[in-house]
Structures are given as C-alpha cells and as structure tokens.
Amino acid sequence: MNSNPRVPSAALTRRAFHGLVAGAAMTAVPVLRAQSDNRIVLGQSAAFSGAAAQLGIQFNAGAKLHFDAINAQGGVNGQRVTIAQLDDGYEPDRCAENTSKLIKDDVFALFGYIGTPTSLAALPLATKARVPFFAPFTGAMGLREPFNRLAFHLRASYNDETEVIVRQLTNLGMNKVAVFHQNDAYGKAGLDGVTLALGSRNLKPVATGTVERNSVDVAAAVAAIVAAKPNAVVQISAYKSCAAFIREARKAGYGGTFYNVSFVGTQALADELGKDGAGVVVSQVVPSPYSPSKPITREFLDAIAKGGNKVQANFSSMEGYMAARLFSEGIRRAGARPTRDTLITGLESLTDFSLGGFNVSFGPNDHVASSFVEVSMLTGDGRVRT
C-alpha cells in the first residue's frame, strides 16, 4: 500500500531551544552525573492497565527484549540497561506523580512514555530536572515544538501521519472526511493534523465527534458523524474506543471507511474487532513486524525466537525494540562512563544512521529521527496487511 518514507532534512530543522532552565540551581540532579555500579536505569511511566494497557505492555516488552539481549552480552560499553516501570493508566496526573518519583530516584533518562496527555505532563518535569526524555509513543507537535534539547523522538509526527491519510483519501476521491477524536491533547493533535491536511486541499472536516479518554461512550459521536454521511472517518483515539465507534457506526448504517493513526495500537485494535476489523486502515510509523523485508524486522523476529517466543510481534513491540536499539547506540557513542550530556551528544551524532535498514537521523538542532509513514489494513482474521 502507499508509503512515504523520508528522513527530515535540514530544511525541517526545529527552532533552536531557548530559555532551557536558566541555571543548575533549579535542578535536583546534576547534569554530568553518571549512573552508578555499571548500570543505567531508565524510567518509564506508561499505561500497563486500563483501556490503553496493551500499548504500554507491548512497547515495554519490545524494549526489554533488546535490553535483555544486550545485557546478556555484557551490556553497552559494560553498562547494563534496565527499565524501572510505573503504571499511569494513561492518566496525566498519575503520570506526573510517577515522573516525579522516577526523577527523585535518579533514573538516567525517561524512556518510552505512552501517549500525548501523559507525555505533556511529564516533559516539563524532565526539562526542569534536566533528564533526557527519549522516544515517547506519540506524534504530537506540542512535544516537538519548540525544540527541546532533552527530548528525542523516534517516530513520525501525527501531522506526517494525517497528511498521508488525507492524501490517500483525496486521491481516491473521498473528500467528505469526518474526525472521531479523543477529547484531550492527543485528540486535538490528531484533529489539528487532519484539519491542516484537508485545509491545504481547500477542504475541512464535514463532522467531528469526541470520546473521553479511557471511555467507550461513543453514542453521541456516532450520531453526529453518521448524520453527516462522510466517505471516511479518521479516528484519533485508543483501540477500545475506536473499536466501539466502528461497531456502533456500522450498526447505525454507516458503510464508509475507517482510518486510524498509529497510536491506536494496531494489533490491539485487530484483536478487539475480530472479523469486524476487515478493511480498517491504520497508518504506521515503523516497518512491518510481520514481513522480514528489512534487516531490522529480521533482527526483531530473531530476538523474539532467541528469547523463547515470549514477546508478541506487533507494531507496538517493534517500536519499543527499535527505541531501545537506538538508545543503546546513543549510549555506545556516549563512552565508557556515560553522562546525560554525553548521551545527548552521542544521539546527536546519529546523522543518516541505518537502524537495520530503517534510516534515522538526529542532529544538534533536530531531535526527530524519522518521518516515515506507511499505510496498513486489517484483514478481519486478526492479521495486518501492509
């Protein structure tokens, strides 16, 4: 299906970060402090329970798969990497509490946070404490602009994803597009992306409908959107609410197409929908974990096999694995006694780097590694076709 792989160019360089916490007096953790006893502890607050649990569970499983394998070989430059994980249930307040605890516990960096509202609650705390914030599972522009020296992103933005979705829809002559979105910062980020992409084509959403975070109460959204008779509905929510919307919309007689951005959790959505998932489209920001066409996928699948087939191969676990792999390369370049500053320098040296055939690029003024997007489709039998 359609793909739009590209690596951000110099023309897309983010604005220089200004006003980053004026002095070390405001930090509780010295910037140059290295982790002790040859162990690097990362802190992760994520949904491990609730309506978005599979996102945190799968991302974490993929990341640990890589770290466990590299630790078994002696670690990175002799440093073993582990993850201290806390459950926030995909709620910003709990995430902020967890983040404060992780920072107090002196984790080396924050890693693999799940979601926009939670990450937005955590990033100011990380910035104040001058702790790197690596590979959040979100494409929100609010976490990328203005540029923040401490924040690093593996995945493409929601603007990138929604541009590809809208391009495909309009190329197919489907100009009546509605948006079903979560009523929070994540939903707004996705809605903004769709609106921007439509606006560049002199179009706008024909209808919108919302759902509360961690809720499946979609009745009002279904009524508002189905009445507008859109050709397609772009969904910006997590898998349980998106599945509920699809089922209820179809019961209400809607026969159009459903598109989702990657955060939905592709395999989780397929599992929720079963045969009702046939034809549902999801944009992806990492290569397919099912097709061994790229070396990174073959490496991932081989790691699963060597680990006893305990990790499910899906897009979420694949992204976790790739995030861990990229972080490890940054640590390797940070030297024998890595500090937070040398980690940042190491990551920024990853220009035009091949992550197993998946091109990524960081730089001193650009901390978004990739803008790769491709489109996949659920087949209705629990599988995903790309």
C-alpha positions in Angstrom: 0.0 0.0 0.0 1.1 3.7 0.0 4.3 4.7 1.7 6.0 7.9 2.3 9.5 7.2 3.8 11.7 10.2 4.3 14.3 11.4 6.7 13.9 15.0 8.0 16.1 17.3 6.0 18.0 20.5 7.1 15.0 22.5 5.8 12.9 20.9 8.5 15.3 21.7 11.4 13.4 22.6 14.5 13.8 26.0 16.1 16.8 26.4 18.5 15.6 25.8 22.0 15.6 29.0 24.0 15.4 29.5 27.7 16.1 25.9 28.9 16.0 26.2 32.7 18.4 29.0 33.3 20.7 27.5 35.9 21.8 24.3 37.6 20.4 25.8 40.8 16.9 24.8 39.6 17.9 21.1 39.1 17.8 18.4 41.7 20.0 16.1 39.6 23.4 17.2 38.3 23.6 17.1 34.5 27.0 15.4 34.5 26.2 12.7 36.9 26.7 9.2 35.6 24.7 6.1 36.7 26.5 4.1 39.4 27.6 0.4 39.6 27.8 -0.1 35.8 24.0 0.0 35.5 21.9 2.5 33.6 18.3 2.7 34.8 15.7 4.2 32.6 12.3 5.3 33.9 9.1 4.6 32.1 5.6 5.7 33.1 3.1 4.1 30.8 -0.3 2.5 30.7 0.0 -1.0 32.0 -3.6 -1.2 33.0 -6.9 0.2 31.7 -8.2 0.9 28.2 -4.8 1.6 26.7 -2.8 -1.1 28.6 -1.7 -3.1 25.5 0.2 0.0 24.2 2.4 0.2 27.3 2.7 -3.6 27.8 3.8 -4.2 24.2 6.2 -1.3 23.9 7.8 -2.2 27.1 8.1 -5.9 26.1 9.8 -4.9 22.8 12.3 -2.6 24.6 13.1 -5.2 27.2 13.7 -7.8 24.5 16.6 -5.7 23.2 18.0 -4.6 26.5 17.9 -8.2 27.9 19.7 -9.5 24.9 22.4 -6.8 25.0 22.8 -7.2 28.8 23.4 -10.9 28.3 26.4 -9.9 26.2 27.8 -7.6 28.8 25.8 -4.5 28.2 26.7 -1.4 26.2 30.3 -0.5 26.9 30.0 -2.6 30.0 26.8 -0.8 31.2 23.7 -2.9 31.8 20.5 -1.1 30.8 17.3 -1.7 32.8 13.8 -0.1 32.9 12.0 0.9 36.1 8.4 0.9 35.0 5.4 2.5 36.7 1.7 2.3 35.7 -0.1 5.5 35.0 -3.3 4.0 33.4 -2.9 6.6 30.6 -3.9 9.4 33.1 -1.8 12.6 33.1 -2.0 13.2 36.9 -0.7 9.7 37.7 2.0 10.1 35.0 3.2 13.4 36.6 3.4 11.7 40.1 5.3 8.7 38.6 7.7 11.0 36.8 8.5 13.0 39.9 9.2 9.7 41.7 11.4 8.4 38.9 13.4 11.7 38.8 13.7 11.6 42.6 15.0 8.0 42.2 17.7 9.4 39.9 16.9 7.5 36.7 19.4 8.2 33.9 16.7 9.1 31.4 12.9 8.8 30.9 12.0 6.4 28.2 9.0 5.2 26.2 6.2 7.2 27.7 2.9 6.3 26.2 0.5 9.0 24.9 0.2 12.7 24.4 -1.6 13.9 27.5 0.8 11.9 29.8 3.9 13.0 27.9 2.8 16.6 28.0 2.5 16.3 31.8 6.0 14.7 32.1 8.1 16.7 29.8 8.2 19.9 31.8 9.3 17.9 34.9 12.0 16.2 32.8 13.1 19.6 31.5 13.3 21.2 34.9 15.4 18.3 36.2 17.4 18.2 33.0 16.7 14.5 32.4 16.6 13.2 28.8 13.1 12.3 27.5 13.5 9.6 24.9 11.2 8.0 22.3 7.7 8.9 23.7 4.9 6.9 21.9 3.2 9.9 20.5 3.4 12.1 17.4 2.0 15.3 18.9 3.7 18.5 17.7 3.4 20.0 21.2 6.2 17.7 22.3 8.4 18.6 19.3 8.0 22.4 19.0 9.6 24.5 20.3 12.8 22.4 20.1 13.9 20.9 23.4 17.5 19.7 23.7 16.4 17.0 26.2 13.6 15.4 24.1 14.3 12.8 21.3 11.6 11.3 19.1 11.9 8.1 17.1 8.5 8.2 15.3 7.0 10.5 12.7 4.5 13.2 13.8 0.7 13.0 13.7 0.9 15.7 11.1 3.0 13.3 9.0 0.5 10.5 9.5 -2.6 12.6 8.8 -1.1 14.1 5.7 -0.5 10.6 4.3 -4.1 9.5 5.3 -5.7 12.6 3.8 -3.6 12.3 0.6 -4.7 8.7 0.1 -8.4 9.6 0.8 -8.4 12.6 -1.6 -6.5 10.7 -4.3 -9.3 8.1 -4.1 -11.9 10.9 -4.5 -13.1 10.7 -0.9 -13.3 14.4 0.1 -16.0 14.2 2.8 -13.9 13.3 5.8 -15.1 13.2 9.4 -13.0 13.0 12.5 -13.7 11.0 15.7 -11.2 12.0 18.3 -10.4 11.7 22.0 -11.4 14.8 24.0 -7.8 15.7 25.1 -4.4 16.8 23.9 -4.0 13.7 21.8 -7.3 14.0 20.1 -6.7 17.7 19.4 -3.2 17.0 18.0 -4.7 14.5 15.5 -7.7 16.7 14.7 -5.3 19.6 14.0 -3.3 17.3 11.7 -6.3 16.3 9.7 -7.6 19.8 9.5 -4.2 21.1 8.3 -4.0 18.4 5.6 -7.6 19.0 4.5 -7.1 22.7 4.5 -4.1 22.5 2.2 -6.6 21.0 -0.3 -9.3 23.6 0.4 -11.4 21.1 2.4 -12.4 20.8 6.1 -13.9 18.0 8.2 -17.6 17.5 7.5 -18.3 16.5 11.1 -16.5 15.7 14.3 -17.3 13.6 17.4 -15.5 13.1 20.7 -14.9 10.4 23.3 -13.5 10.9 26.8 -10.1 9.3 27.5 -10.4 5.7 28.8 -14.1 5.6 27.9 -16.1 3.8 25.2 -19.2 6.0 25.4 -19.3 6.8 21.7 -23.1 7.2 21.2 -23.1 11.0 20.7 -20.1 10.9 18.4 -21.7 8.1 16.3 -24.9 10.1 15.9 -23.1 13.4 14.9 -20.8 11.7 12.4 -23.1 9.2 10.7 -25.6 12.0 10.1 -23.0 13.9 8.0 -22.6 10.9 5.7 -18.8 11.1 5.3 -16.9 9.0 2.8 -14.4 8.2 5.6 -13.8 8.7 9.3 -10.4 9.4 10.7 -10.1 8.1 14.2 -7.7 9.7 16.8 -8.2 7.6 19.9 -7.1 4.4 21.6 -8.1 0.9 20.4 -11.1 0.2 22.7 -12.9 3.4 21.9 -12.1 3.2 18.2 -13.4 -0.4 18.1 -16.5 0.7 19.9 -17.1 3.5 17.5 -16.6 1.3 14.4 -19.1 -1.3 15.7 -21.7 1.3 16.7 -21.3 3.3 13.5 -21.9 0.2 11.4 -24.9 -0.7 13.5 -26.2 2.8 12.7 -25.9 2.0 9.0 -22.6 3.7 8.2 -20.9 2.0 5.2 -17.8 4.2 4.8 -14.1 3.6 5.6 -12.3 4.0 8.9 -8.7 5.3 9.1 -6.6 5.4 12.3 -3.3 6.8 13.3 -0.6 4.5 14.7 -1.2 5.3 18.3 -4.4 3.3 18.2 -2.4 0.1 18.7 -2.9 -1.9 15.5 -2.8 -5.4 16.9 -4.9 -4.5 19.9 -7.5 -2.9 17.6 -7.5 -6.1 15.4 -7.9 -8.2 18.5 -10.8 -6.0 19.7 -12.6 -6.0 16.4 -12.0 -9.6 15.2 -13.9 -10.1 11.8 -15.3 -6.6 12.2 -11.9 -5.2 11.5 -11.8 -6.1 7.8 -10.9 -3.1 5.8 -10.0 -0.8 8.7 -6.9 1.2 7.8 -4.1 2.2 10.2 -1.1 4.4 9.4 2.3 3.1 10.7 5.5 4.8 11.6 7.8 1.8 11.9 8.3 -1.1 9.4 6.1 -4.1 9.4 7.0 -6.6 12.1 5.4 -9.3 10.1 7.3 -9.0 6.8 11.1 -9.7 7.0 11.9 -7.5 4.1 14.1 -5.1 6.3 17.1 -6.3 8.4 15.6 -4.6 11.5 12.5 -6.8 11.2 14.6 -9.9 10.8 16.6 -8.9 13.8 13.5 -8.3 15.8 11.9 -11.6 14.9 15.2 -13.4 15.6 15.4 -11.8 19.0 11.9 -12.9 19.8 12.8 -16.5 18.9 16.0 -16.4 20.9 14.1 -15.0 23.8 11.8 -18.1 23.8 8.9 -16.5 21.8 7.6 -14.7 24.9 7.1 -11.4 23.1 4.3 -10.9 20.5 5.5 -9.4 17.2 3.3 -6.3 16.5 3.9 -2.7 15.7 3.9 -1.5 19.3 6.5 -4.1 20.4 8.5 -3.4 17.3 8.6 0.3 18.1 9.7 -0.5 21.6 12.5 -2.7 20.3 13.7 0.0 17.8 13.6 2.7 20.5 15.8 0.5 22.8 18.1 -0.2 19.9 18.5 3.5 19.1 19.0 4.4 22.7 21.7 1.7 23.0 23.6 3.2 20.1 23.4 6.6 21.7 24.9 5.1 25.0 27.6 3.3 23.0 28.6 6.7 21.5 28.5 8.3 24.9 31.6 6.5 26.0 32.7 4.2 28.8 31.2 6.4 31.6 28.1 7.9 30.0 26.5 11.0 31.4 23.3 12.7 30.3 25.2 15.3 28.4 27.4 12.7 26.6 24.2 10.7 25.8 22.7 13.8 24.1 26.0 14.3 22.2 26.0 10.6 21.2 22.5 10.7 20.0 23.0 13.9 18.1 25.9 12.2 16.2 23.4 9.8 14.7 23.0 11.5 11.4 21.9 9.4 8.4 22.1 6.3 10.6 20.8 2.9 9.4 18.8 1.2 12.1 18.7 -2.2 10.4 17.8 -0.6 7.0 15.4 1.9 8.6 17.0 5.3 8.1 17.0 7.7 11.1 18.8 11.0 11.7 19.3 13.2 14.7 21.3 16.4 14.9 22.2 19.2 17.3 19.1 21.1 16.2 16.8 18.3 15.2 15.7 15.5 17.6 13.1 13.8 15.4 14.7 10.7 13.9 12.2 9.9 11.2 9.1 10.9 9.3 8.4 7.5 7.8 4.8 6.7 7.3 3.1 3.8 5.5 -0.5 2.6 5.5 -1.7 -0.9 6.6 -5.1 -2.6 6.6 -6.7 -5.1 9.0 -7.8 -8.3 7.2 -10.6 -9.4 9.6 -8.8 -12.5 10.8 -6.6 -10.8 13.3 -3.8 -10.0 10.8 -2.5 -6.8 9.3 -1.5 -6.3 5.7 1.0 -3.6 4.6 
